[in-house]
Amino acid sequence: MSASIQTETQVAEVDIAIVGGAMTGATLALGLAQLAAKGRPLSIALIEAQAPGEAHPGFDARSIAIAQGSIFELRRLGLWPLLAELGTKIANIHISDRGHLGMTELNASQFHLDALGQVVELERVGRVLFDALRHSRVQLHCPARLTGIAPEADGHLLTLDNQQRLRARLVVAADGIHSPVRQSLGQALTQIDFGQTALVANIITDKPHESWAYERFTATGPLALLPMGDSQGQARLSLVWALEAGQAAMLKSAPKAEFLQALQQAFGYRAGRFVDVGSRHSYPLCLSYMPRPIFHRCVFIGNAAQTLHPIAGQGFNLGLRDLVCLLEVIEEALTQGQDIGAAATLHSYLALRETDRRETITNIEFLVRGFSNQHWPLVAGRSLGLRLLSWFPPLKVPVARKAMGWR
């Protein structure tokens, strides 16, 4: 449902304005719409600069892994039935250290599950979520770009590039790693450069993936392959390959045969022979996080609050846990008749998220540094660690819980 056109002097009053409508922002908006549908007094606006499509940076040709714990939360929000048919299940994960003996497997059957997670293509997910938004109680401002945000005592005054203005009691910034909201409000961001570049592409193989995902640690960084749905009868895998910047640039523009040969050499033949590759994209890898992802009547979630290295596929899963906790805090405030944008509400959210955020960020940094290092004591230690997981299956339980996104 589109918002009505405002004159330049009019200001539309809303309870919550979400800036950024990619996966995290769109999911939050739909979750809030459910609260409104339950009779909670809540008006919601979602501001997004671009409708879903291949050119949308949040809903592009990439694929992401949605962990089993995240699927549980999406099902609880009533959203997984909309997305289920878009998913390709991950039933098994093979983890190996190239050139060394360390390797192990995680299998859904060991935990009496059908899948450890599902892989979805962002462009297809975006179309489904936006279709749901158009039929919800959310005021959808799209395409519209935020051009100004002015803090006020009881909220924020937002100005859009179409001259519309909104006053919101609470602003939720879900506007990505370069968050214009964060920059406009002058909030701190800590960044750690890993000196790696991710090369992303879809790969065609000569044999079915049979629901296997792969994480292979190489001298330049991790190489991950995720199972995707077949395309015109051809088996596909989604590739994320961490490389040195120069090597990534060279392989991004290399002829297909040369690229496929380099990938085959780095990964091996466990997933079959790589026979074709789609468009290749790249982006620098770093860890970014806000030490304090709240401000006066403003909460930062998803990539606006923290952007992770893709080594464990936890980016969206951590962002989903952000929005689930925010929904819980908002619902509690509404139930108690409290101000949803008050400092006490935001500090309740911060307390709920502190441990999970800290532990996830620390674990990701440890994995990147530990598995991108060729110093022999570290190599020996990680090889032994992977072997111990294979020799003593009970040790896999905490690893699997983290991989499946359980809090």
N, C-alpha and C positions, 0 to 999 in steps of 0.2 A: 504494500500500500504506500504510494508516494505521498510525501508531505505536500500540503497545499502551498502554492506560491505566495511568498511574503513580499511586501514592499520593502524598500531599503530601510525604512524607519521601524518596521515591525520586528518584534523579537518573539520567537516561539519558545514557550516554556516547556521543558521536559525534566523528568526526574534523572534520567541517565543518558548521557551521550557517549557512544562508543566510537572512537576514532580508529579506523582500520577495519576492513571487512574481509580479511583473508580467513584462514581456517579458524584461528583462535577467536577473532572478533565476531565472525558470523555465528560460531557455535555459542558464544556467550549471549549474543542477541537473541537467539532462538531459545536458549535456556531461560532468559529473563522474560521472554514472551509467554512462556509456560506459567511463570509466576503470576503474570498479569491475567492470564486466562483462568487462574484459580480464584480470581476475585481480589488479588492484591492490588492496591492503588498504585500503579506504576506505568509511567509513560517512557518509552525507549526510542532513541534515535540512533541510527547507525550511519556513519559518514564514511564513504568509500570513493576513492578517486576513479576507479575503473571497474567496469563490469567484468565478470569472469571470462576468460578466453586465453589463448596462447600468449598474448602479450602481457597478461596480468602477472606481476612478479610473485604474487602469493599463490596463484592458481595456474602455474605454467605446466610445462611438459614433464616436470619432475615427478617422482613417486616418493612416498614416505611410508614408513612402517608404523602402523598403529598397534601398540602393544595390547596384549590381552586384557590387562587392567584398565586401559583406556577404553577398550570396547565395552567393558562392563559399565563404565561411567556414561558412555554415549548411549548405551541401551537404557540406562536409568533415566537419562534425559529425554528418551523417546526418539533419539536421532539415528541410532544405528540401523533400524529398519529402512531408513532412507538411503543408507550408504552400503548396506550389506552386499548387494549385488555387484557393487563396484570393486569389492575386495578380492584379492588373491591370497590364500592362506599361507602362512609360514608354519609348516609342521615340524621342521628340523632346521637347526643352525649348525653349520660346520665351522669351527674356529681353528685357524692354523697360523704358524709362524714360519714364513718363507725362509728356507735354507737351514731350518733347525727342526728338532724332533718334536717340539711341543705342538699338540693338537688335541681337540676334544669336540664333543657334540652335545647339543641340547636337543632333546626330542620331546615333543608334546605328549606322546604316549606315556613317557615316564611319569608324567604328572597328571595322567588320566584326563587329558584335554585333547580336543580336536585340533587346536592350533595354538601356537605361542603368540600369534598376532596376525595382522592382515596388511597387505600392501595395497595402497590406493594411489591412483593418478590424480594429482591435485587439480588439473584442469577439469576433469569430469566431476570431482567432488564439488568444486566451486559452482558449477551450473546447478547441481542438486540443491545445495544450501541456499543459493540465491533464489531459486524457485520457491523454496519453503519460506524464505523471508518475505517475498512478495505476497504471500498468502497469510502472513502473520500480523500481529498487532504492532510490529516494529515500523517506525517511520524511516523509510529507506531513502537516504540522500545519496544517490549514485547516478551518474558520475558527479561528484562534488569533492573539492579539495579544501582542507582547512588552511586558511590564510592568516588567522589570528586567534589567539586565546588570551583573554584578560581575566585574571583572578578577581573575584568579588567576595564579599564577606560570606555569602550564602551559596556560592557556586562559581561557575566560570561563564563568561560570555564568549561564545564561539562565532567567528565570522568565516563564511564559506566563499569560495571563488565565484559563486553564482549570486552573490549579494545577500543570500539568506543569512540570518543570525539566529542563534539558539542560546538560551540560557539554561544551563544544566546544574542541578544540585550536586551531581557526581559525574566526573569525566573518567572514562576508562580508556587508557592509551593502549591500543593493540596494533600500533602502526609501525612495527618492525624495528630492525636493528638501528636504523637512522632516525628513529622516532622524532618527527617534527614537534610533537607535544613536549617531549623531554627536552629538546633543544630550546624551545620557546620559553620553557619554565626554568631553564638553567640548572637542570638536575645532573648530578654526577654520574659518570659511567666509567667503570674500570675495564680496561682491555688488555688482553694478553695475546700477542702475536705468536702463533706457532711456526711461522716460517714455511707454511704449506699452502698449496692451492688445490681446491677440489675440482676434479674433472668429472663432469656428470654427463651420462649418455644412456640410451637404451640399446641393448645388445641382442642380436639374434643368434641363437645357438642351434646346433644340429641335433640336439636331443631334448626331450621334455625335462623341465626342472624338477618335476615331482614334488613341488612345495618345499624345496630346499633353499635356504639362504646361506650365504657364505661371508665370513669375515676373515680376511687374510692380512696378516701384518707383514709389511715389507720394509726395506731399508728407508724408503721415503715417507712411509706412513701407511695407514690402513687402506685396504682395498675391499670394498663391500659390494656384493651382488645380491639383489633381492628378486624373488620370483614375481613375475607379472603375468597378466592374462595373455593368452595367445593373440597374435594379430595375423589374420588371413592364413591361419593354420601354422604359423611359425612361432616357435617357442621364444619367449623374451625374458631378459633379465635387466634390472635397473642397476646401473653402475655408478658408484661414487668412489673415486680413486684419488687419494691424497698424494700429491707430488710436490717436488720443488718447483718454484714458480717458472723457471726457465724450461724445465722438462714439460710442465703442463702446457705452456704456450706452444712448444714444439709439437707435442702430440695432439693438441687441439686442432692444429692446422695441417697435420700430416695426412698423406693419402690414406684411404681406408685400409688398404692391405698392410701398410706399414704400422698403422695404429693397432690393428687387430693382432699383428704378430707380436708387438710389444706387450699388449695386454695378455696374450696367451703365455708369453714367456714369464711374465710377472705372476700370473695366477696358476698356470698349469692346466690340466685337462679334466679335472674333477667334475666340472660342469659341462663337459663336452667341448666341441670345437666352436670357436667364435667365428661366425660366417658373415656378419654384417653389423653395422653400427649406424644409429640415427644421428641427429644433430648433436654436436658436442658443445657443452657450455662449461664455464669455469668461474670460480669465485674464491677469493682469499679466505683462509681458515683462521679464525681467532676465537678466543673466548671473551665474550663481553657480558658484563653484568652490572646492574645497579645495586650498590650496597644497601640502598633503602628505596624499594620500589613503590613508595607512596609519597604524596605531597598533599598540600592543602586541597581537599576534595578531589583528589585525583589518584588513581591506582594504575600502575603499569603492569601489564601481563604479557606472557608469551615472549616473542623475540624483542619486544620493547624493553622488557625487564632483564632478559638474559638470552644470549645466543650461544649455543653450544657447538663444539666440534661434532661432526656426524659419526664419530667412531662407534658409538653405541646406539645410534638412532633414537635418542631420547628428547630431541628438541620439541616437537609438537606434544609429546607425551607429558613433558614437564609443564608446558604451557597449558595443557588441558587441566592438569591438577591445579594450576593457578586459578583458572576460571571456575572450576568446581568449588574450590574453597571460597571464592568471591561470591558465588551464588548462595552458598550456605550462610555466609555472614550477612548478605543483603536480606535473605529470607528471615533470618533471626531478627534483624533490626526492624523489618516490617511487622513481624509478629508481636514484637515488644513495643511497637509504636514509636521507635526511635528514628532519628535522622540518619538516612542511609549514607550521607556524605560526611557525617561528623567525625572528628578525630578519633573518638572511641571506636567507631565502626571500622575505620581504616587500620587502627592499631590491632584490633582483633584479627583482621585479615593477615597483617604482618606477622603476628605471633603464630598463626596456623601454618604459614608458608616457610618460616625461618629455617627449620631443621631440614626439611626436604630439599629446599633450594641449596643450602650450604653443602649438604652431603652429596647431592647430585653433581654440583659444580666441581667439588673437590675430587670426586671419583673420576669424572671425565678428564680433568687435568692430569691426574695420576696415570690413567690409561694412555693418554696421548704421549706423555713424556716417557713412560715406561716401555711402550711398544714402538716408539719411533727412535729408539736409542740402540746403537750397536755395541755399547760398552759391554764386555764379555760377562761381568758379574750379573748385569741386568738380563742379558740374553739367557744365561743359565737359569736364573731365578724364574723368569716367565715361562721358559720351556718346562721346567719342573712343575710350576704351578698348573699349566695346562694338562700335563700328564697326570698329576694328582687328581684333577677333576675326572679324568677318564678312569683311573684306577679305583677311586672311591666315590661312587655316584652320589652318596648323601651330601658331599661337599658342593654339588651342583645346585642344591635347593636355594641358598641365598643368592647365587649368581642368577638363577632362573627367575627368581622373584623380582630382581632389579631389571632384568631384560624384559619381563612382562609388565613392568610399570606399576607394580603394587606398592602402595605407600607403607 
